[in-house]
């Protein structure tokens, strides 16, 4: 019975994120792009909730979420207000409520990325350090396709117009301790939900990137 409940919960969660990401992509490209872009906070919040629902919650897991959120927010607040770590940039209005210039959802997004990439890297390697390196690589790969799309969606904008090497170096620095803590805690996540979520988010921004630079939006 418990296994059946986990199976149903997993399948429903996967179906929801596929529905939201595909409808969001179609909406941004072919319909009222402003409405779907403004729905991004709901999509991120729902994705985070589904990650937690499919994770066995323990004190260590709660602490890991707290660390990912706090470290991510602090790094972003320093970045936005001081101009180092990631470079000089500012956030738009699409991601909702801000704290010291940084949307709260950005901290949540750091949690999502660490959990999804950490989960995937854990499936590929047994060696602790290889898991960390692959997790960092996956996070950087995601950022590479997301950065050119972000200004168009009013997520954030770099003063120079484009993310520089400093941004990716900063991502590596922040990602390292978060991947380290993730694999130390090694949270138990049911099924392949994080894999589906990461692939969907990666494809979402990749398709938008191709669309924007080929036909505009």
C-alpha positions in Angstrom: 0.0 0.0 0.0 2.8 2.4 0.9 4.7 1.7 -2.3 1.4 2.3 -4.3 0.9 5.6 -2.5 4.5 6.6 -3.4 4.0 5.5 -7.0 0.7 7.5 -7.3 2.3 10.6 -5.6 5.3 10.4 -7.9 3.3 10.0 -11.1 0.9 12.9 -10.2 3.9 15.1 -9.4 5.6 14.3 -12.7 2.3 14.9 -14.6 1.8 18.3 -12.9 5.3 19.6 -13.8 5.1 18.4 -17.4 1.7 20.1 -17.7 2.9 23.4 -16.2 6.1 23.6 -18.2 4.6 22.6 -21.5 1.6 24.9 -21.1 4.0 27.7 -20.0 6.3 27.2 -23.0 3.4 27.2 -25.4 1.8 30.2 -23.7 5.0 32.3 -23.8 5.7 31.5 -27.5 2.2 31.5 -29.0 -0.2 33.2 -26.6 -0.2 36.0 -24.0 3.5 35.9 -23.0 3.1 38.5 -20.2 0.5 36.4 -18.4 2.6 33.2 -18.5 5.8 35.0 -17.5 4.0 36.6 -14.6 2.9 33.0 -13.6 6.6 32.1 -13.1 6.5 32.5 -9.3 3.6 30.0 -9.1 5.5 27.5 -11.3 8.7 27.8 -9.1 6.8 27.6 -5.8 4.8 24.5 -7.1 8.0 22.8 -8.3 9.7 23.4 -4.9 6.6 22.1 -3.1 6.6 18.9 -5.2 10.4 18.4 -4.6 9.6 18.4 -0.8 6.6 16.2 -1.2 8.7 13.6 -3.0 11.5 13.8 -0.4 11.6 12.0 2.9 11.6 14.9 5.4 14.0 14.7 8.3 15.8 17.2 10.5 18.9 16.9 8.2 16.8 17.5 5.1 15.1 20.6 6.7 18.6 21.9 7.6 19.8 21.3 4.0 16.9 23.3 2.6 17.6 26.1 5.1 21.3 26.1 4.1 20.6 26.1 0.3 18.0 28.9 0.7 20.1 31.0 3.0 23.4 30.7 1.2 21.7 31.3 -2.1 20.0 34.4 -0.9 23.0 35.8 0.9 25.2 35.3 -2.2 22.6 37.0 -4.4 22.1 39.9 -2.0 25.8 40.5 -1.9 25.9 40.2 -5.7 23.1 42.6 -6.4 24.1 45.2 -3.8 27.9 45.0 -4.1 28.5 44.0 -7.7 30.8 41.1 -7.0 30.5 37.3 -6.9 28.3 37.2 -10.0 29.0 40.7 -11.5 26.8 43.8 -11.7 23.1 43.0 -12.2 19.7 43.7 -10.9 16.4 41.8 -10.7 13.2 42.6 -12.6 9.7 42.4 -11.3 8.7 39.0 -12.8 9.9 36.9 -9.9 7.9 38.6 -7.2 8.6 39.9 -3.7 12.2 41.0 -3.0 14.4 41.2 0.0 17.3 43.7 -0.4 16.7 43.6 -4.1 16.6 39.8 -4.5 13.3 37.9 -5.1 12.6 35.3 -2.3 12.0 32.8 -5.1 15.6 33.0 -6.1 16.5 31.4 -2.8 13.9 28.7 -3.5 15.4 28.3 -7.0 18.8 27.6 -5.5 17.1 24.8 -3.4 15.5 23.3 -6.5 18.7 23.4 -8.5 20.8 21.8 -5.7 18.3 19.0 -5.1 17.7 18.2 -8.8 21.4 18.3 -9.8 22.5 16.6 -6.6 20.0 13.8 -7.2 21.2 13.3 -10.8 24.9 13.3 -9.9 24.3 10.8 -7.1 22.9 8.4 -9.7 25.9 8.7 -12.0 28.8 8.3 -9.5 29.6 6.6 -6.2 32.7 8.7 -5.6 31.8 11.7 -3.4 33.9 14.3 -5.1 32.8 13.2 -8.6 29.2 13.7 -7.5 30.0 17.2 -6.4 31.8 18.1 -9.6 29.0 16.7 -11.8 26.4 18.6 -9.7 28.4 21.9 -10.2 28.7 21.1 -13.9 24.9 20.5 -14.3 24.2 23.8 -12.4 26.5 25.7 -14.7 25.1 24.1 -17.8 21.6 25.2 -16.7 22.8 28.7 -16.0 24.4 28.9 -19.5 21.0 28.4 -21.2 19.1 30.5 -18.7 21.2 33.6 -18.7 20.4 34.8 -22.3 16.7 34.3 -21.7 16.4 35.9 -18.3 16.5 39.6 -19.4 13.8 38.9 -22.0 11.5 37.4 -19.3 12.3 40.3 -17.0 14.0 38.0 -14.5 17.3 39.9 -14.2 19.6 42.0 -16.3 23.4 42.4 -16.2 24.7 46.0 -16.4 27.0 44.9 -19.3 24.1 43.2 -21.1 25.6 39.7 -20.9 26.7 37.5 -18.1 30.5 37.5 -17.9 33.0 34.8 -16.8 32.7 36.2 -13.3 29.1 35.1 -13.1 29.9 31.5 -13.9 32.9 31.5 -11.6 30.7 32.9 -8.9 28.1 30.1 -9.6 30.9 27.5 -9.1 32.0 29.0 -5.8 28.5 29.1 -4.4 27.5 25.7 -5.9 30.5 23.9 -4.4 29.5 24.1 -0.6 25.9 23.5 -1.5 26.7 20.3 -3.5 29.0 19.3 -0.6 26.2 19.6 2.0 23.7 17.9 -0.3 25.8 14.8 -0.7 26.8 14.8 3.0 23.1 14.8 4.0 22.2 12.5 1.0 18.4 13.1 1.3 16.1 10.3 0.2 14.0 11.3 -2.8 11.4 9.0 -4.2 11.5 8.0 -7.8 12.9 10.2 -10.6 11.0 13.4 -10.0 14.1 15.6 -9.7 15.4 14.2 -13.0 12.1 15.1 -14.8 12.1 18.6 -13.2 15.7 19.4 -14.2 15.3 18.1 -17.8 12.0 20.1 -18.1 13.6 23.3 -16.9 16.6 22.8 -19.1 14.5 22.1 -22.2 12.2 25.0 -21.3 15.0 27.6 -21.4 16.8 25.9 -24.3 13.7 26.1 -26.5 13.0 29.7 -25.5 16.6 30.6 -26.2 16.3 29.1 -29.7 13.0 30.8 -30.3 14.2 34.2 -29.0 17.3 34.4 -31.1 15.8 32.9 -34.2 12.3 34.5 -34.3 12.0 36.8 -31.3 9.3 36.6 -28.7 
